Amino acid sequence: MATKEEIEHGERVTRWERRLEVPMLLLAGAFLLAYAWPVIEEDMGQVMRTRLQILSWTVWGAFAIDFLIRLWLAEKRLLYAARRWYDVVLILVPMFRALRVLRMLTLLRMLNRAMAGTLAGRMSLYVGTTSALIVFLGAITVLDAEQDAPGANITEFGDALWWACVTVTTVGYGDYYPVTTEGRLVAVALMVVGIALVGVLTAAVASWFVKNASLNDGNSAEGAQAPVEGQAAAEPGKRESGVSGDEEAAPQGGGTSSSSG
């Protein structure tokens, strides 16, 4: 039976996307490494920094080629491009240094696309992995925006990671806070994602409790029903023998009275 994706965009593009799930995951991981390492290690040598930039642009080129191939394979190209607008943004954003704050969203899109099929059917693993990535990418992005800004207090990765954790959980202690526009945009994105994340986790925990309660109720009902069924099964045996408990006691009483007479 054809899926919705196959009906809308054609079987060829759907088959291509499924075939490249794992390679795209590896490329997204490489892009994340190339972006995060120079941000965390400011004292990195120029040679290594150049190599990572080359890796970053190579992965970007691979994603651009992948999107063009998918667009060519799609039966309705304009509709496919409109439905995959985030892939268009993913390709265009690295060209604009001023939009570097959107790298967090494009990285999430890369990793989400790669993991969605690979982790299908394992919702808890998918949600947990996505949550960890959101926190990590938020920390990296805010550190990239803040570490060289005047008056910034988020200048180390540990501080950025702590800030991302308290922001995504909507706790917000206020000990660390962004001072740049880019950093504040990251904070808004993390807070919005955090609200959604808390909702998903709350629903998952509630579902787990309801499921366990239902299983316990079912087991209790089965346990209470077992003795009743055993008693019901024993009564036909007594009826088949033709003797009840009272009838067994009657001959004993009758024998005593006759002997006394």
KAQUI-V723607 format. One line per field, one symbol per residue. ss: DSSP state (~ for helix, > for strand, _ for the rest). phi: phi as a letter, one per 20 degrees, with the letter a starting at -180 (. if undefined). burial: 1 if it has 24 or more other ideal C-beta (glycine too) atoms within 12 Angstrom, else 0. A space follows every 10 residues. Layout:
ss = ???
phi = ???
burial = ???
This chain:
ss = ___~~~~~~_ ~~~~~~~~~_ ~~~~~~~~~~ ~~~~~~~~~~ _____~~~~~ ~~~~~~~~~~ ~~~~~~~~~~ ~~~___~~~~ ~~~_~~~~~~ ~~~___~~~~ ~~~~~~~~~~ ~~~~~~~~__ __~~~~~~~~ ~~~~~~~~~~ ~~~~~~____ ______~~~~ ~~~~~~~~__ __________ ~~~~~~~~~~ ~~~~~~~~~~ ~~~~~~~~~~ ~~~~~~~~~~ ~~~~~~~~~~ ~~~~~~~~~~ ~___~~~~~~ ~~~~~~~~~~ _
phi = .fefffffdo fffffffffd gfgfffffff ffffefgfff dfefffffff fffffffffg fffffgffff fffffdffff fffdfffffg feggfdffdf fffffffffg ffffegefdg ndffffffff ffffffffff fffffdfdef mfddccfgff ffffffffel emfnfcbfde ffffffffff ffffffffff ffffffffff ffffffffff ffffffffff fffffgffff fmceffffff ffffffffff f
burial = 0000100011 0011011001 1011101111 1111111111 0000000000 0100110011 0110011001 1011000001 0001001011 1011000001 1111111111 1111111100 0000001011 1011111111 1111111000 0101101011 1111111100 0000011101 0111111011 1011001000 0000000000 0000000000 0000000000 0000000000 0000000000 0000000000 0
